[in-house]
Amino acid sequence: MILPASSLRPESAKPQNICEDHAQVSQVDNDAAFIRSIIRMRRRRADLPELVQSVEPAWDVMLDIYACMVEQVDLPITAVGIAAGLAPATTQRWIKKLAALDVVRRVADPRDRRRILVRLTPAALTAMRLWHAEARAAMQHAAQNEERHG
């Protein structure tokens, strides 16, 4: 099922004023950069022969979609997985599986009806936000411990 993109954008995501908009943009850039660094770290893991079996395409697809949603950037179905270095056939197979599990939705692009966008479902987006907050806190805690214990 293809849903209109507007149905997945909460009104509460819109900034209230210019000051809040600037702070929100900085946090969005920071959050998206953090998520993309995780994608790069995971891709690097895949480059190491000893760790190649630990690659998880479904997670890479979800991270890619989540990073774009944080940035409020439309992600065409044909572009999913590029950041993680996944083959298009692998990506499409995982999108189909994730859609069947109600993790992602295919959405008609409101600007170009020929294009299909991919979004996390509201429940998956909530779970990714929770994971993101916990992952960031764990990494910050580890960095603080490293600084203290040098």
N, C-alpha and C positions, 0 to 999 in steps of 0.2 A: 504494500500500500504506500502511495506517495502522498505526503502531507504538505501543505503550503509552508514555506519557511517561516512566515510570520507567526504561525501557530506555536513555534518553538522558542520565540524570543520573549522573555518576560519584560513587561513594562518597567518593572523595578530596576532593570539593568541600565536604564537611561540616567545620565548624570543630572543632578539637581541644579547646579550652577557651575560657573567657570572654574572656581577654586576646586570644587569637588571633581570636576572633569579632569583637571590637571593631575590631581592626586590619583584618580582612578586610572588614567592613562599610564602613569608611572608604575603603579602596582600591576596593571595588566601586562605591561612590557616586562616587568620583573618576573611575574608569574609565568608568562609564556617562555621567557628565556630559560627559566629553571626547568620547565617541562621539556623544552627542546634539548637542554643539556643532558637530561636523562635519556632522551632518544639517542643522542650522540654516544653516551656512555654504553648504552645497550648495543649500539651498532659496533662500537669498538670491541665489545665482548664477542660479538659474532666474528670479528676478524681474527681472533686468537684461535688457532686450531684446537687447542685443548678445551675450549669453551663453546665451540660451535654448536654442540647439541643443546645448549641452554637457550637458544634463540626461541622466542615466543611470538610468532606473527600476530596473534590476536591482541596481545598486550600492546605491541608496537602500533597496530591499527588504532586501538583505543587512545593511546597517548597522542598520536598524530591528530585525531579528530578533536580530542580534548584541548590540545594547544590552540587549534584554530578557533574553537568555541570561546576560549579565554580571551583571545584577541578579537573576537567577534568578526572573524573573517570567514566568508563562505568557502567551504571545501568541496570541490566537485568530486564525484565518486572516482573519476579517472585520475585524480591527483593523490588520493589516499595511499599512504605507504611509501611515497617517494622519499620523504625525509628519513625513513627507517631503512631505505635501500631494499624494499621488498619487491619481488617480481609482480607485475600487474595481475597475473593469473592467481598467485597466492593471495594477494590483497583482496581480489574479488571473491575468492572462495571464502575467506574469513569474514568479509562483510556480509555475505549471504548467511553464514552460520550465526554471526552476531545479531543479525536482523531476526532470525528465527528464534533467538533467545531473548528478544526484546531489549537488546543492549543498544542497538543503533537503529536509525530510521533513514530511509531514503526520502528525500524531500525535493519537490519540484522547485527549481530556481525561479523566483518571482520575476526576474529580469530577462530570463531566457528559458522558456518552457522546454527547450530541447535538452537542457542540461539538468542533471540530477545532482543534488547536494547530499552530503551525509552528515548526520547529527547524532549525538548520543541521546538516548531517551532521557526524560527527566530523572528517573530513578538512577540510571547509570551516571548521569551528570552529577547528581548529589553524591554518589559513591566516589566518583573521581575527585570531587572537591575535598571530601573527607580524606581520601588517600593522599592527595596533594598536601594538605595541611599537616598531616602526620609525617609524611616524608620530609617536608621542609623542616619541621621541628626536630626530627631525628638527625638530619644533616647538620643543622645549626648546633644542636647539643654536642654532636661528635666534633665539630670544628672548635667549639669552646673548650671541650676537654683536651683536644690536641694543643690548643694555645696554652692552656694552663700547665699541661704536663710535658709540653714541648717535645 
